[in-house]
Amino acid sequence: MKVSLLLLGCLFCLALVVACGAAEPQVIETVVEREVPVEVEVETIREVPVEVEKEVRVEVEKEVERIVIATPTPVQIPESGRLPGRVDPVGSIISVSSYLGFQGVDTNIGQDSATKVYYDEVFEYAIGQNPDGTLTPGFATKWEVSEDQLTWTFTIREGMKFHNGADVTPEDVAWTWTRAIGEDSLGGFALEVGPLLSSGFEVAGNTVSVSTIEPQSTLPLFFASASPPRSVVFPQAYFESIGGIENFREAPIGSGPYVWEDRVPGQYIQFTAFEDHYEKNPGYKVLQIWDVAELNTRMAMLKSGNADLITASVRSVEELQSADLQVLQSPAANISWIWYNYAWVPGHPFNDKRVREAISIAIDREAIGNGLYAGQTTPACCYWVVEGNIGNPGDVEPHPYDPARAMQLIQEAGFEGSEIEIMTFSGDADFVDQPGLSEAIAGYLEAIGISTFVSVVDGPVLRETFDNAIKTTDEIEEIVNDQPPYQIAVRGSDTRIHSYRGSHIYYHSEGRRQMMRLPDILDPLLDKAGSSFDLQDQHDAMADFHRLLSRDFWAGPLLEAGAVFGASDKVGSGLPSLESRIPTTTGR
């Protein structure tokens, strides 16, 4: 089996192209913009599935010597009036991301995977991961499981330094990880790893060990750099000397290839190269990552030379090429889907399979891909997996477009005329133009007799509504009684080489985000995948898991799209061509 190059590969390869190593420049999601005359193509989907209308308008913006965000509030710049980081063009690079997450540094609250854009530069992970999914040494040079398969031991690399010159020690590692699974933690370690453990993190020599309640063959995946920031290491002495997280957040110290220098919340973060990194050679002396949500602004910044690397869109490819800019692309890197809130509550409309099926088959994925995404997307068959992923069943087709059957199912379920709120947000890092995609879906649902409207909210609001919504029985009863409108989310994610982690946190009865509480159906398959040390068994269990999700419409997979980055000639050209291998869960 070969694993295709996915967003996972894109995130790693691009992050490595811009920041580190002159021979293999690292690419980081970047966006920089200036006010310039731009011609904007606006695609408006009206009364889908009737037609997709296109209109062209011209937005003329005065060119000025300042960087702006596509909001009424301009970005502040230094008193010199020069663009930050542009003093030495050879030794600096400006990267622009569509979303930098919370811009706070704390693994205990850093639940947003967008924080990886800057975590990857400041901090080091226990385990690395190649674009093909194989696990590689990070600050753990190896990881081994005991004969009874219950205790994992991580050997900590010797000679590593924090940015303040202090040694990285196993005690720092154990202290950081213990804090991350503490009672006050809301981060991934606490919610994903903590429930699996039967012991604390213990230090012996240059190793850190931890035991699990049951065999967990996939545990290293939670420590790998592919996951949101989890397994980084903080310097305990420094952390405690400055009074804890509040001050650490303003002056964080890690062991990664770049040193955190400055931050303007909501605008940019600036880094300088860390010359004492044990392995990576930063390719630029100064790195700036800007936070610019609007794609048109990011494109203008790149064209005007105020950005070197931006997160773009599948719709941007021709425009980038016509401007003689580089297009860095990774196919099938992102996936979007529909999430049904409270579908596990007996008596709720979304607990009725007919309603879930009707919503999914009412949508013409092919038409949306052609009309909204310039034919650059393909219908998705499954949740978080594409061809080549471990767990992709290979025999599951995308849900068909069948509006007649959808209308019939809605009528049979007594759901005709009901009101649905589609909640989404505009972070392209998850999936490009989710608001536009949501409006398209709303048109299709209106066509089968469901009253639908779209709410574009901040990422934290969406997560609070759908991800962290485990409620008491009384709270659930109050929420359900207060509906309609019934809430669904249009969401996106990077695709995963191994689909276990994302599936466990959403669909296992003890998962971190257990809105779909289906233990009698899905727990055995997820438990098998998480405990088996045979990779084929893991794949087979996850494939059966995705077949069940598709058969019973527990999620509505929508579209697969590639990750696209625009770059100046300062950034290394292209993505590596890889003959991928199946990732190992016990690599050295």
Secondary structure, DSSP 8 states (H G I E B T S, - for coil): ------HHHHHHHHHHHHHB-SSS-B-------B---EEEEEEEEETTTTEEEEEEEEE-----SSB--SSSS-----TT-S-TT-SSGGGEEEEEES--TT----TTT---GGGHHHHHHH---SEEE-TTS-EEESSEEEEEE-TTS-EEEEEE-SS-B-TTS-B--HHHHHHHHHHHTSTT--SHIIIIIGGGBSS--EEETTEEEEEBSS--TTHHHHHBTTSSS-S----HHHHHHTTSHHHHHHS---SSSEEEEEEETTTEEEEEE-TT-SS--BS-SEEEEEE---HHHHHHHHHTTS-SEEE--GGGHHHHHHTT-EEEEEEEEEEEEEEETTTTSTTSGGGSHHHHHHHHHT--HHHHHHHHSTT-EEE--SSS--TTSBT--SS-------HHHHHHHHHHTT-TT-EEEEEE---TTTSTTHHHHHHHHHHHHHHTT-EEEEEE--HHHHHHHHTS----HHHHHHHHHT--SEEEEEEEEE--SB-HHHHHHHHSTTSTT-SS--HHHHHHHHHHHHH-S-HHHHHHHHHHHHHHHHHTTSSEEEEEEEEEEEE-TTS--S----------SS--
